[in-house]
Amino acid sequence: MFRLGKIMQPHEYKKRILIAVSGLSPQILTETLYGLAVKSQPAFIPTEIHLITTIEGAHRANLSLLHEEKGPFHVLCRDYQLSDINFTEQHIHIICDQEGNELDDIRNPAQNEAAADFITNIINQLTRDEDTAVHVSIAGGRKTMGYYIGYALSLFGRTQDRLSHVLVSDGYEGLPEFYYPTPKSNVINTRDNRPLDTSKAQITLAEIPFIRMRQDIPEKLLKGKVGFLDTINLARKAELIPELIIDLENKKISANGEVFTMPAIAIAFYSWLLKQTIHSQDALEKPLEFEGNSQYAEDFIIDYRTVVGEMGAETTENALIKGMEGAFFAEKITRINKQLKENLGERLAKAYLIKSSRHDGAMFYATDLLAEQVTFSTI
């Protein structure tokens, strides 16, 4: 987003979300919150916090963090005048398996897969609002949880989103009584009964750079429920040699195994354009706006009849009686390219897009696909 001609920074967004994973040590949340809201300059003060954890992790977070009077989260907010941070029991998300059963731990492959899908969906949901900046901490929970939430942010993160790990000074890390550096002296004891002053502790947030791959994710996944492996596999398909199947009778398209559909007139036009260009490796010249190309119209109607039947094609045939005009031609290309991007994502769609080039003042259109990469068959 932009404000007064410049790119907005994360702390400038009206809605700011901190997301963390934790296991049996909920302290990671208050340590990270302190690092962001107190230590960092400029301060990133969340407007809401989300914690992803297990049954036992949620139990500990509720009892140790959220007690109204003694809970370290509320005490930290009072100590450093951090107001209006929305973090309640409803913001603690317990990881569930495919059947909706809450998990008490993440040990076996099935539980790891469930955790990956659950975390991926949370990140997907919380990054949908363009007016929101998200900060993700990978410091808590099992190592796989940190990996999954970091990778999920790589898949769905925007320019304004950040990823970090929290570092705690020697002696304080992992102590059950330590939650954050206090503004006043407060003595706690180590496991070997050595006293430490919590006000002397140091918290450092290590920001982690990450590659943003959101443009590789199709719109249908961004708006719906997604699986971790499904999303990864889709992103990997962009690295494969293009393989396109056009199934006119069933109105389906398969691009490297990703099957989807388009409106009948769009899929017929795409099929027609491919047939005209891939074998000859020539591009189609855009017709003039008010001087239709009769040959284009006749050839296109053949494929359109295959899709909608003889009777269904009648209206379009009448519209093309004077030939295919430039406006019809250009509108179909724009619609097809939009559909390809929505169903495949920017990166995978790139190999299948209809592209333009200019020669001697005229516009020409074709794909980069080769004849051996396109099949007209039943899917």
N, C-alpha and C positions, 0 to 999 in steps of 0.2 A: 504494500500500500504506500501511497504518497501523501505527504502533508507539506503544503506550501513549497512544492517543487523539489522536495527531498524525500528519500526513502525513510519511512518510519522505523524507528528502532523498537526492539521488543518491549522495553519499559514504557513506551508511549502509547501502547494499545490500551483501549478502555477495558478489555477483558483479557486477563493474564492468568494462565493456568500452569500450576506446578503438578507434574505427574511423577510418581515414584513407585518402585516395587520394593517390597520388604518381606522378610521371612520372620525370624524370631527377634529381630532387633529394630523396633520401630523408631529408635533414636535417629536413624538415617534421615527421617523426614524433617525433624527439627534442626538437625545439623545443616541440611541442605537449605532449609528456609532461612536460617541465620545467615548462611553464606550469600544467598541471593538478596535478601531484604535488608540486611544490616551491613555486611562486609563489602558487598559489590558496589562499585561506583561506575555508572549510575545504578541505583538500587532497582531491582526487579521485585516489586511487592505483589505477590499473587492476589488475584481477586477470588480465586477458588483453588482448592487442592484436591487431588485424587490419588488414592493409594490403592495399589493392586497387590493382593496378598492371598494367603491361604486361610483356612478356618482358624487355626491357632494364631496366625499372624494378625488376623482381624480382631480376635479376642484380646490379644496383648495391646494392639493399637488403641482399641476402645478404652481399656482399663487404664493404660499407662499414659496415653496422650490426651484423651478427651475429657477427663474428669473436670467438671466446671471450675472447681476451686484449685485443685492441686495438679491437674493435668499439665505437663510441660508445654504443650502447644499453647494453651491459654495463658500460662505464666510468661512464656516467651513474648507473646503478643502484648501483654501488659508491660513487661520489662522494657520493650523497645517501641512502644506506642504504634503497634501494627494493628490497625483497625480494619474492619470490613473484609476479613478473609473468611470465605465461606468454606468451612471444613467440618463436616458432621459425620455421624455414623453412616449416612446415606452416601457419602463420598468414598467409603471404603468398599472396594470391589473384590469379592471373593471369587477366585478362579474356579470355573465350573468345567466339567467334561462335556462331551457331546450330548449327553442325556440330561444335562442341567444339574448334575450332582456336584455339590461343592467339594473341593479337594482340600485335604488336610496336609498334603505334602506333594512334592513333585519329584518322583524317583524313577518310574519306569517310562518306556518310550511313549505309551498311550497318554500318560499324564503330561509328559513334555509337549506332545503334539497339541493336547487340549490347552495347555498354558500358552503356547505360541499363538493359537487361533484366538483365544480370549484376549490376550494382550494386543494383538494386531487389531482386533475390532474396537477396543477401547481407544487406541491411538487414532484409528480411522475416524471414529465418531467425534473425537475432541479436536480434530484438525479440519473439520468441514467448514466452520465459520471463518470467513476471510478476515473478520474484524477481531480475531483472537490470536494472541501469541502464546505458544506453548513452550514450556521448559521441562525437559525430561531428565531425571536422574537415574543412572544405571547402577548406583552404588549399593543398593540393598538386595536382599533375597539371594536365592541360589544363582550361581554364575549363568546358568541357562536363562534365567529370568532377565538378567541384565542384558544378555545378548539379544534376546527376543525383543525387548522394548527398544533397544538401540537400533536394531534392524528395522523394526516397524516404523520408527521415526524417519529412517532413511527412505523408506517406501512412501510415506505419506507427509513428511515434513515440508513446510513452506520456507520461504526466505526468512521470515521472522521467528522461526522456531529454533531452539537451542538444545544441546545435549551436554551433560556434564557428569563428572564424578566428584564426590566430596572427599577431601583429605583432612584427617584429624591429627593433631600433633601427638608425638610419642607419649605413651602412658595413658592417654584418655580414650583411645579408640577401643570400642567394644565393652567399656565399663557400663554395667547396668544402670548406674546412677548418673551417668553423664549424658546430657541431651543437647547442650549448646553452651557456649561461653557466656556466663552470667555477667551483668553489669557490675554487680557487687561481689565481694569475696564470699565463697561458699565452699566448704571443705567436704570432700568425699574421700573414700578409701579405695585403693586398688585391691586386687585379689589377694595380694600378700600383705594387706593391711597398711600400706604406705599412704599417707595423706596427700591429697592433691587439691589445689584451689581451682575451681571451675572457671573463675574469672581470668586465669592465666592461660587457658587453652587457646589454641590457634586453629581456625577453620579456613581451609583453602578450597575454592571451587576450581577444578581443572576442566575448562571447557574443551569438548571433544569435537573436532571438525568431522563432518559426515557428508557423504554424497547424497544429494536429494534426487530421488527417482520418481517423484509424484507424477510427472508428465508421462511416465511409462505405464501408468495404471489407467485402464479404461474407465470412462465415466460411470458405467454400470456397476463397477466394483466400488468406486469411491462413494457412491450413493447407497450401496447395499451392504449386506453382511459378507465379510471376506474371510478366507482361510489363509493362514501364513504360507503353507506350501503351495497352494493354488496361485497365490500372488507372486511368489518367487518363480514358480515354473512359467508363469505368463511373461515375466520380465526376461527370463532366459530365452524365450522363443524368438526374441528380437535378434539374437545372435545366430540363429539358424539361417540356412539358405531359404529364401521365400518359396512357399508351396501353396498355391491357390487352387481351390476347387469351387466351381460355380455350378450349383444345382438349381436350374430354372424351374423345374416342375414343382419342387418342394420349397422354392423361394429361400434357399439357404446358401450361405457362403462359408467356406472353411479356409482360414488363413493360418498356416502352420498349426493346424489342429484346433484353432479357436473357431467354433461354429456360431454363427449369428445370422440374423435376417435383416433385410432392408425392405422398404416399400416396393411394391411390384414394379413400378415404373423405373425406380432407381436401379434395382438389380438387373432389369432388362437392358437399361442403358449401359450399365457397367459391362455386362456380357457383350453387348454389341460393340462397344468401343475396344474391348480387349481383342475380339475377333478381327477387328479392322486393323489393329496395330501390331499385335505380337508376332504374327507370322511374317509380315512385310518389314517390321521394325520401322515403319513410317508413322508419323504423327497425323492426326486429323486436324484439318484447318477449321477454325471456328467460322460458321456461316455468317453472312452479313445479317444485320438486325432485321431487315425487311425484305430480304431476298433469299428465300428458303432453299435448302439443298434437297432436291427430290430423291436422289439416290440414298442419302443418309436416312431420310424418312422411311423409304421402302425397306431398307435393310434392318433398321431398328424395329419396325413393326413385326418382322418375322420373330424376333426374340420376345417381343412384348406379348404376342399371341400365345407363345409357349407358356408364359407365366400366368396370364389371366384368361386365356381361352378366346375363341373367335368373337363371342358376343361381348365379352368384357373389354375388348380392345377398340370397340366401335367409336367411343367418345374421343379417344386419343387419336385414332386414325383421322377423324374429321378435323381435329385441331391441326394435324400435320398435312392437310390436303394440298397446301401450297408449298410443301417442303419443310424441312427442319430449319427454323430460324435461329439466329444467334442467341436470343434471350432464352429460348428453350434449352439450347445446348449448354450455355454457361450455367444456368440454374441447376441443371442436373449434375454437373461436375461439382459445383459447390456443395450440393446436398450429399452426394456420394462421399466426398472427402470428409465431410463432417461426420457422417455415419461411421466411416472407417476409424476415425480417431476416437469416437465415443465408445466403440466396441473393442478396439484393440489397444488404445493408448497411443500417444504421439510416436514413441520409438518403434513399436512393432508395426504401426500403420504406415510408417514412412516408405516401406518397400512396395506398398500396394496403392499409394496415392496416384491420382491422375495429375500429371505435372504439365506446366505450360512452358512454352518457349516462343520467342519472336523471331521471324525471318521476313525480311523485306516488307516490314510494316504489318504483317499478318500474324495472328496468334495460332499456335499449333498445340495440340494436346495428346499425351500418351502416358503410359506408365513405364517404369524401368524394368518391368517383368519380361522374361524371355519365354519363348514358346514352350520350352520343356518344363517351365515352372507353373504353367496354367493347365488345368484339366476341366473339361465340361462334362460333368458326370453326376451321378446320384450320390448324395452323402448318406 
